[in-house]
Amino acid sequence: MNNKKKVLIIGAGLAGSDAAFFLAENGIEIVLAECKKLKKGPAQSLHTFGELVCTNSLKSMDPNSGHGLLKTEMEKLNSLVLEVGKKHAVPAGSALAVDRVAFSKEISIILETHENITVINEDVSDPILLAKKHNCEFTIIASGPLTTDNLSSWIKDVITGEDLHFYDSIAPIVDADSLDLEKLYFKDRYEDVEEEKIPDYLNAPLNKEEYESFVAELIKADKVPAASFEDANYFEACLPVDLMAQRGVDTLRFSCMKPVGLEDANGKRAYAVVQLRRENLAGEAYNLVGFQNRLTYSEQVRVFKMIPGFENASFPHLGSVHRNTFLNSRKLLNEDMSSREFPRLYFAGQITGVEGYTESAAMGLYVATQILRKIRGKDAISFPKDTAIGALVNYIMTQEKPRPSNINFGLLPPVTLERHQRRDRKNRKKYKKEIAATRARKSFDDFFDVGIF
């Protein structure tokens, strides 16, 4: 008789993929339910797992940054997302950006061929019944921001009693061969160009007249209207570029089109700059950094061709707007992300109220560790609040009003500076980050070394 414990995981995005791999590697049988081969979501384009929908960047690798700190903890938990991400990395300065097609394909192969994972193609409408059907003791809902209507209805009817969501949007991708490189230049922000090294970012400079005309057209352009039954509640850190333009003519110059640190070879600073980041190692396509938007497809082509060098641009993928679904975790879940009403039912990833690729994967790992402890007869465990994962959990479990957040040092407990550090106003912020990061790494190492599984 097979006495292995079984876990049903719904959703093979980043959270579901990391959770499935973690548990399978620890000898747990997994039933992984994914419906992409039956029908893709409105923002999805691949049939494979771990699809990066909005951008190909997994953010900073700097160990003293919030995202770098989170990656350090994820690596200790044997994150499949990070392992495959590094294997398929493309140049992006200090950030980890990936060839999203190769990345997704390899994650699918690893999970589909794992001896402890059974993949089923199903649009789940009742997680509890499906778990019983496959004799699964625990269930993880990791359906992410693109939760299907069937599952959303079940969550609303059985778990939340209300539909909480906000909007996110996707940046367009441009064909490299369609760009006029005579009008563009390679330069990484703040970094000097090394001899024989091509910088990771391509830049399109705009003068004052070009910039103001571009902003005016962004504002005038036809937009895709929100569905009549949904409120457009955007995530503040990922606003559509056209919405930012409406906040003031100079808003973009101080955000995604900031020219600081992007001087050309002659040391000249443009009035504004559009940055492009490679989609793959071959540099066959670039995504427009920070240019998620609500414009109709035809208007995107018209307006973005106003960018210098884009006059004959071809766009393999254009931007779009989609709904992101998330829970009021503080109200509905226990600290280990299990449902208060159904203790063997867990939620992981963006649906819990975090925002971002690595944050979602980290929450998948967090829930997987909690279930592994339960299977091994141990109680749930609290991650230290001065670690990146612990800070994320603490954030979503203490917010009176749910508001998705990326990892950032503002979520960690404050640090104390020495007198000379407090007086050094120029470097004070840097000192705080270094101290918080050092403290977090030690705290997680001590926590991990005790044997949390």
C-alpha positions as CSV (number, residue, x, y, z in Angstrom):
1,M,0.0,0.0,0.0
2,N,1.2,3.5,-0.8
3,N,1.3,5.4,2.5
4,K,2.7,8.7,1.1
5,K,0.7,11.8,2.0
6,K,-0.8,13.6,-1.0
7,V,-1.3,17.3,-1.6
8,L,-3.5,18.9,-4.2
9,I,-2.1,22.1,-5.7
10,I,-4.3,24.3,-7.9
11,G,-2.4,26.5,-10.2
12,A,1.0,26.0,-11.8
13,G,2.2,29.6,-11.7
14,L,5.2,30.6,-9.7
15,A,3.8,29.9,-6.3
16,G,2.2,26.6,-7.3
17,S,5.4,25.5,-9.1
18,D,7.7,26.2,-6.2
19,A,5.3,24.6,-3.7
20,A,4.9,21.5,-5.9
21,F,8.6,21.1,-6.4
22,F,9.5,21.7,-2.7
23,L,7.0,19.1,-1.4
24,A,7.7,16.6,-4.2
25,E,11.5,16.8,-3.5
26,N,10.6,16.0,0.2
27,G,8.8,12.8,-0.8
28,I,5.2,14.2,-0.9
29,E,2.9,13.1,-3.7
30,I,1.5,16.0,-5.6
31,V,-1.6,16.4,-7.7
32,L,-1.0,19.5,-9.7
33,A,-4.2,21.0,-11.4
34,E,-3.7,23.5,-14.1
35,C,-6.3,24.6,-16.8
36,K,-4.1,26.5,-19.3
37,K,-4.2,23.7,-21.8
38,L,-8.0,23.9,-21.7
39,K,-8.2,27.6,-21.8
40,K,-5.7,30.4,-21.1
41,G,-6.5,33.5,-19.0
42,P,-6.9,36.9,-20.6
43,A,-3.3,37.9,-20.0
44,Q,-1.7,34.5,-20.7
45,S,0.0,33.5,-23.9
46,L,1.8,30.2,-23.1
47,H,0.6,26.8,-22.3
48,T,3.5,26.1,-20.1
49,F,3.9,26.5,-16.3
50,G,5.4,29.4,-14.4
51,E,4.5,31.9,-17.0
52,L,5.8,35.5,-16.5
53,V,2.9,37.6,-17.7
54,C,3.8,41.2,-17.0
55,T,7.6,41.4,-17.4
56,N,10.6,39.1,-17.7
57,S,12.3,40.6,-14.7
58,L,12.5,38.9,-11.3
59,K,14.0,42.1,-9.9
60,S,17.3,42.8,-8.1
61,M,19.9,40.3,-7.1
62,D,21.7,42.9,-4.8
63,P,21.8,41.1,-1.4
64,N,21.2,44.4,0.3
65,S,18.0,45.1,-1.6
66,G,14.6,43.8,-0.5
67,H,14.3,41.5,-3.6
68,G,17.9,40.3,-3.2
69,L,17.2,39.5,0.4
70,L,14.1,37.6,-0.4
71,K,16.0,35.5,-3.1
72,T,18.7,34.6,-0.5
73,E,15.9,33.0,1.7
74,M,14.3,31.3,-1.3
75,E,17.5,29.7,-2.3
76,K,17.8,28.1,1.1
77,L,14.4,26.7,0.6
78,N,15.5,25.2,-2.8
79,S,13.4,27.4,-5.0
80,L,12.8,25.9,-8.4
81,V,11.9,29.4,-9.8
82,L,15.3,30.9,-8.9
83,E,17.2,27.8,-10.0
84,V,15.6,27.8,-13.5
85,G,15.6,31.6,-13.6
86,K,19.4,31.8,-13.2
87,K,19.8,29.2,-15.9
88,H,17.8,31.2,-18.4
89,A,19.0,34.7,-17.3
90,V,19.4,37.5,-19.9
91,P,21.4,40.7,-19.3
92,A,19.6,43.2,-17.1
93,G,22.3,44.8,-14.9
94,S,21.9,43.9,-11.3
95,A,18.4,42.4,-11.9
96,L,17.5,38.8,-12.7
97,A,15.7,38.9,-16.0
98,V,14.9,35.8,-17.9
99,D,14.0,34.4,-21.3
100,R,10.4,33.9,-20.3
101,V,9.6,31.2,-22.9
102,A,12.7,29.0,-22.1
103,F,12.1,29.6,-18.4
104,S,8.5,28.5,-18.5
105,K,9.2,25.5,-20.7
106,E,11.9,24.1,-18.4
107,I,9.7,24.5,-15.3
108,S,7.0,22.5,-17.1
109,I,9.4,19.7,-18.0
110,I,10.7,19.4,-14.5
111,L,7.3,19.3,-12.9
112,E,5.6,17.1,-15.5
113,T,8.4,14.5,-15.3
114,H,8.9,14.4,-11.5
115,E,8.2,11.0,-10.0
116,N,6.1,12.5,-7.2
117,I,4.0,14.9,-9.3
118,T,0.8,14.0,-11.3
119,V,-0.4,16.8,-13.5
120,I,-4.1,17.1,-14.3
121,N,-5.7,19.5,-16.8
122,E,-8.8,20.8,-15.1
123,D,-10.6,24.1,-14.5
124,V,-11.3,23.5,-10.8
125,S,-14.8,24.6,-9.6
126,D,-14.7,22.9,-6.1
127,P,-11.3,22.3,-4.5
128,I,-12.7,20.3,-1.6
129,L,-14.4,17.8,-3.9
130,L,-11.4,17.5,-6.1
131,A,-9.1,16.8,-3.1
132,K,-11.5,14.0,-2.0
133,K,-11.5,12.6,-5.5
134,H,-7.7,12.3,-5.6
135,N,-7.4,11.3,-1.9
136,C,-5.4,14.4,-1.1
137,E,-5.1,15.3,2.6
138,F,-4.1,19.0,2.0
139,T,-4.9,21.5,-0.7
140,I,-3.1,24.6,-1.8
141,I,-5.0,27.2,-3.9
142,A,-2.2,29.0,-5.9
143,S,-4.4,30.2,-8.7
144,G,-2.8,33.7,-8.6
145,P,-4.1,37.0,-10.0
146,L,-5.7,35.2,-13.0
147,T,-8.0,32.9,-11.0
148,T,-10.6,31.4,-13.3
149,D,-14.3,32.4,-13.1
150,N,-15.2,28.9,-11.8
151,L,-12.7,29.0,-8.9
152,S,-13.3,32.7,-8.2
153,S,-17.0,31.9,-7.8
154,W,-16.3,29.1,-5.4
155,I,-13.9,31.3,-3.3
156,K,-16.4,34.1,-3.2
157,D,-19.3,31.8,-2.3
158,V,-17.5,29.5,0.2
159,I,-14.5,31.5,1.6
160,T,-14.8,35.3,1.2
161,G,-18.4,36.3,0.7
162,E,-17.0,39.2,-1.4
163,D,-15.0,39.8,-4.5
164,L,-11.7,41.6,-3.8
165,H,-9.5,42.6,-6.7
166,F,-7.5,45.3,-8.4
167,Y,-6.2,45.8,-11.8
168,D,-2.7,45.3,-13.2
169,S,-1.4,45.8,-16.7
170,I,1.2,44.4,-19.1
171,A,4.0,46.3,-20.9
172,P,4.4,45.8,-24.7
173,I,7.3,44.0,-26.5
174,V,9.0,45.5,-29.6
175,D,10.8,43.6,-32.3
176,A,14.5,44.6,-32.2
177,D,15.0,44.5,-36.0
178,S,12.2,47.1,-36.4
179,L,14.0,49.7,-34.3
180,D,16.1,52.5,-35.8
181,L,19.3,52.1,-33.7
182,E,20.8,55.3,-35.1
183,K,18.4,57.1,-32.8
184,L,19.0,54.8,-29.7
185,Y,21.9,54.0,-27.5
186,F,23.0,51.3,-25.1
187,K,23.5,52.4,-21.5
188,D,22.8,51.0,-18.0
189,R,21.6,53.6,-15.5
190,Y,24.5,55.1,-13.5
191,E,27.0,52.5,-14.8
192,D,30.0,53.4,-17.0
193,V,30.3,51.6,-20.3
194,E,33.0,49.0,-20.1
195,E,35.1,48.4,-23.2
196,E,33.9,45.6,-25.4
197,K,30.8,45.1,-23.2
198,I,27.4,45.9,-24.5
199,P,25.2,47.4,-21.8
200,D,22.0,45.5,-20.9
201,Y,19.5,48.4,-21.6
202,L,18.7,50.2,-24.9
203,N,17.5,53.8,-24.5
204,A,15.4,56.1,-26.6
205,P,16.0,59.7,-25.7
206,L,13.3,62.4,-26.1
207,N,13.7,66.2,-26.1
208,K,11.2,68.4,-24.4
209,E,8.9,68.9,-27.4
210,E,8.9,65.1,-28.2
211,Y,8.2,64.2,-24.6
212,E,5.3,66.6,-24.2
213,S,3.7,65.6,-27.4
214,F,4.1,61.9,-26.4
215,V,2.5,62.6,-23.0
216,A,-0.4,64.5,-24.6
217,E,-1.2,61.6,-27.0
218,L,-1.0,59.1,-24.1
219,I,-3.7,61.0,-22.3
220,K,-5.9,61.5,-25.4
221,A,-5.5,57.9,-26.7
222,D,-8.5,55.5,-26.6
223,K,-8.4,53.2,-23.6
224,V,-9.9,49.7,-23.0
225,P,-12.8,50.3,-20.5
226,A,-13.0,48.3,-17.3
227,A,-15.8,45.8,-17.1
228,S,-19.0,47.3,-15.8
229,F,-19.1,44.9,-12.8
230,E,-15.6,45.7,-11.6
231,D,-13.9,48.7,-10.0
232,A,-10.5,49.7,-11.5
233,N,-8.5,49.7,-8.3
234,Y,-4.9,49.8,-9.5
235,F,-1.8,48.7,-7.6
236,E,0.1,51.9,-6.9
237,A,3.6,50.5,-7.7
238,C,2.5,49.3,-11.1
239,L,0.3,52.0,-12.5
240,P,-0.5,52.1,-16.2
241,V,1.8,54.6,-18.0
242,D,-1.2,56.5,-19.4
243,L,-2.7,56.9,-15.9
244,M,0.6,58.3,-14.6
245,A,0.6,60.8,-17.5
246,Q,-2.8,62.1,-16.4
247,R,-1.3,63.0,-13.0
248,G,0.8,65.7,-14.5
249,V,3.0,66.4,-17.5
250,D,6.3,65.7,-15.6
251,T,5.2,62.6,-13.8
252,L,6.7,60.2,-16.3
253,R,10.0,62.2,-16.2
254,F,10.3,61.3,-12.6
255,S,9.3,57.7,-12.9
256,C,9.7,55.2,-15.8
257,M,11.1,57.9,-18.2
258,K,13.6,59.4,-15.8
259,P,16.8,60.4,-17.7
260,V,19.1,60.6,-14.6
261,G,22.1,58.2,-15.0
262,L,21.4,57.6,-18.7
263,E,23.6,60.2,-20.3
264,D,24.7,59.3,-23.8
265,A,28.3,58.8,-24.9
266,N,28.9,62.5,-25.1
267,G,27.7,63.0,-21.5
268,K,24.5,64.7,-22.7
269,R,21.3,64.1,-20.7
270,A,18.0,63.8,-22.6
271,Y,14.8,65.5,-21.4
272,A,13.3,62.1,-20.9
273,V,14.2,58.5,-21.8
274,V,12.3,55.3,-22.6
275,Q,14.3,52.3,-21.5
276,L,14.1,48.9,-23.3
277,R,15.2,45.6,-21.7
278,R,16.1,42.4,-23.6
279,E,13.5,39.7,-23.7
280,N,16.0,37.0,-24.5
281,L,19.8,36.5,-24.8
282,A,19.8,36.9,-28.6
283,G,18.3,40.4,-28.1
284,E,15.6,39.7,-30.7
285,A,13.0,41.6,-28.8
286,Y,12.8,44.2,-26.0
287,N,10.1,45.1,-23.5
288,L,9.4,48.8,-22.7
289,V,10.4,49.1,-19.1
290,G,7.5,50.5,-16.9
291,F,5.2,50.9,-19.9
292,Q,2.2,48.8,-18.8
293,N,-0.9,50.5,-20.2
294,R,-4.6,50.5,-20.8
295,L,-4.5,51.7,-24.5
296,T,-6.4,49.8,-27.2
297,Y,-4.0,47.8,-29.4
298,S,-4.3,50.2,-32.4
299,E,-3.7,53.2,-30.1
300,Q,-0.6,51.5,-28.6
301,V,0.9,51.1,-32.0
302,R,0.1,54.7,-33.0
303,V,1.4,56.4,-29.8
304,F,4.4,54.2,-29.2
305,K,5.6,54.9,-32.8
306,M,6.1,58.5,-31.6
307,I,9.1,57.4,-29.6
308,P,12.3,58.3,-31.5
309,G,13.6,55.1,-33.2
310,F,10.2,53.5,-33.1
311,E,8.9,55.0,-36.4
312,N,8.7,51.6,-38.1
313,A,8.3,49.5,-34.9
314,S,6.7,46.1,-34.9
315,F,5.2,44.8,-31.7
316,P,5.0,41.0,-31.2
317,H,3.0,41.6,-28.0
318,L,1.0,44.6,-27.0
319,G,0.0,45.7,-23.5
320,S,-3.3,44.7,-21.9
321,V,-5.2,45.1,-18.7
322,H,-6.4,42.2,-16.5
323,R,-8.0,41.6,-13.1
324,N,-5.9,40.5,-10.1
325,T,-7.8,38.6,-7.5
326,F,-6.7,38.5,-3.8
327,L,-8.1,37.8,-0.4
328,N,-8.4,39.7,2.8
329,S,-5.9,37.3,4.4
330,R,-6.0,38.9,7.8
331,K,-9.7,38.2,8.1
332,L,-9.9,34.8,6.4
333,L,-6.6,32.9,7.0
334,N,-4.4,31.7,9.8
335,E,-0.8,32.8,9.9
336,D,0.3,29.7,8.1
337,M,-2.1,30.7,5.2
338,S,-4.6,27.9,6.0
339,S,-8.3,28.8,5.8
340,R,-9.9,29.4,9.2
341,E,-13.0,27.6,8.1
342,F,-11.2,24.7,6.3
343,P,-7.8,24.1,8.1
344,R,-6.5,21.7,5.5
345,L,-7.1,24.2,2.7
346,Y,-4.2,26.7,2.1
347,F,-3.7,29.7,-0.1
348,A,-0.4,30.7,-1.6
349,G,1.1,33.3,-4.0
350,Q,-0.4,36.6,-5.1
351,I,-3.9,35.6,-4.1
352,T,-2.8,36.0,-0.5
353,G,-2.1,39.7,-1.0
354,V,1.5,40.0,-2.1
355,E,2.6,41.5,-5.3
356,G,5.4,40.4,-7.6
357,Y,7.0,37.3,-9.1
358,T,9.5,36.5,-6.3
359,E,7.0,37.4,-3.6
360,S,4.5,35.0,-5.1
361,A,7.0,32.1,-5.3
362,A,8.2,32.8,-1.8
363,M,4.7,32.5,-0.5
364,G,4.4,29.2,-2.3
365,L,7.5,28.0,-0.5
366,Y,6.3,29.4,2.8
367,V,3.0,27.4,2.6
368,A,4.8,24.3,1.4
369,T,7.1,24.4,4.5
370,Q,4.0,24.7,6.8
371,I,2.3,21.7,5.1
372,L,5.5,19.6,5.3
373,R,5.6,20.3,9.0
374,K,2.0,19.2,9.4
375,I,2.6,16.0,7.5
376,R,5.6,15.3,9.8
377,G,3.5,15.8,12.9
378,K,4.7,19.3,13.7
379,D,2.8,22.5,14.5
380,A,2.8,25.6,12.2
381,I,5.8,27.8,12.6
382,S,6.2,31.6,12.5
383,F,9.0,32.9,10.4
384,P,10.9,35.8,12.1
385,K,9.4,39.1,11.2
386,D,12.9,40.6,10.6
387,T,13.3,38.2,7.6
388,A,12.0,39.0,4.1
389,I,9.5,36.1,4.1
390,G,8.4,36.7,7.7
391,A,7.9,40.4,6.9
392,L,5.7,39.7,3.9
393,V,3.5,37.3,6.0
394,N,3.3,39.8,8.8
395,Y,2.3,42.6,6.4
396,I,-0.6,40.7,4.8
397,M,-1.8,39.4,8.2
398,T,-1.9,42.8,9.8
399,Q,-3.4,45.1,7.2
400,E,-6.8,46.5,8.2
401,K,-7.5,47.2,4.5
402,P,-5.9,44.7,2.1
403,R,-3.4,46.3,-0.2
404,P,-0.9,44.1,-2.2
405,S,2.8,44.9,-1.5
406,N,6.1,44.0,-3.0
407,I,9.0,43.2,-0.6
408,N,10.7,46.3,0.7
409,F,12.6,47.4,3.8
410,G,9.6,49.3,5.0
411,L,8.0,46.0,5.9
412,L,10.9,45.0,8.2
413,P,11.3,46.2,11.8
414,P,13.2,49.4,12.1
415,V,17.0,49.4,12.8
416,T,19.1,51.6,15.1
417,L,22.0,53.6,13.6
418,E,25.2,54.6,15.3
419,R,25.6,58.3,16.0
420,H,28.0,58.8,13.1
421,Q,25.7,57.0,10.7
422,R,22.7,59.2,11.7
423,R,24.8,62.3,11.1
424,D,25.8,61.1,7.6
425,R,22.6,62.2,5.9
426,K,23.9,61.3,2.4
427,N,24.4,57.6,3.3
428,R,21.9,57.2,6.1
429,K,19.4,55.2,3.9
430,K,22.2,53.0,2.7
431,Y,23.3,52.2,6.3
432,K,19.8,51.3,7.2
433,K,19.4,48.8,4.3
434,E,22.8,47.2,5.0
435,I,22.0,46.8,8.7
436,A,18.5,45.4,8.1
437,A,19.8,43.0,5.4
438,T,22.6,41.7,7.6
439,R,20.2,41.3,10.5
440,A,17.7,39.5,8.3
441,R,20.3,37.1,6.8
442,K,21.5,36.1,10.3
443,S,18.0,35.7,11.6
444,F,17.0,33.5,8.7
445,D,20.1,31.4,9.0
446,D,19.6,30.9,12.7
447,F,15.9,30.0,12.1
448,F,16.7,27.7,9.2
449,D,19.6,25.9,11.0
450,V,17.3,24.9,13.9
451,G,15.5,22.6,11.4
452,I,12.2,24.1,10.4
453,F,11.0,21.0,8.6
